[in-house]
Amino acid sequence: MACIEVEAGKRKTCDEDDNDIEKKLCSTNRKVSSTEAPHLTTKRSDYLEWPEYFMAIAFLSAQRSKDPFSQVGACIVNGEKKIVGIGYNGMPIGCSDDELPWQRTAENRLDTKYPYVCHAELNAILNKNAADVKNCTIYVALFPCNECAKLVIQSGIRQVVYMSDKYHDKPEMIASRRLLQMAGVKFDIVAPVHTKDRIGAAISLMDFTLGRSDT
């Protein structure tokens, strides 16, 4: 078995001369053309697009919500595509989510969640990790209600990207659209089927990585 020597940063065996080593180094370090190894120069094509990526983060954040009926997350992104705020719907800090109600209907409105719960948009704006969220985009699963639209406008957010507008005809949503349009805030929907598939794949990958896969 030949011994190994390291001289001036070169690795060689005792039974090889310098000429052999130089030839092998030249052969090893030569550039590989794209025709010889196309797999080394072609990037992956099925990656998440930016809107899908940020919407997936909003959906992941929603999994922190204790609401048994609606789990909603929001993700705020600046012009450099950096996340500056994340939030989900839940009770205010210091208010027990075991003591306050989660019902959607009751004889007394005070026995429902609505007077108490903070929406995802509110929490994302308040959780900002930047000086402000002016000129940012907020990604949220559901089209924002009129109260959240006010917060979006007042905080300086300039675009809302959402996936579902299932409450489109409710007065709160009609008022929300009116406010956003008057304030010049853009709102755009993400293609639901394509994005859901991508988000599902991302969550499945996360489950697999964390050892939570059923397969």
Protein Blocks (a to p, Z undefined) as FASTA:
>chain_A
ZZdddeehiacdfkbcfklmmmmmmmmmpccdfklmmmlmcccfkbccfklmmmmmmmmm
mmmpcbfkbccddddddfkopafbdcdddddehiafklpccbfbdfblklpmklmpccfk
lmmmmmpcbfblghiacddfbacdfklmmmmmmnopabdcdfbdfklmgmklmmmmmmmm
mnopacddddfklmmmmmmmmmmmmmmmnopafZZ
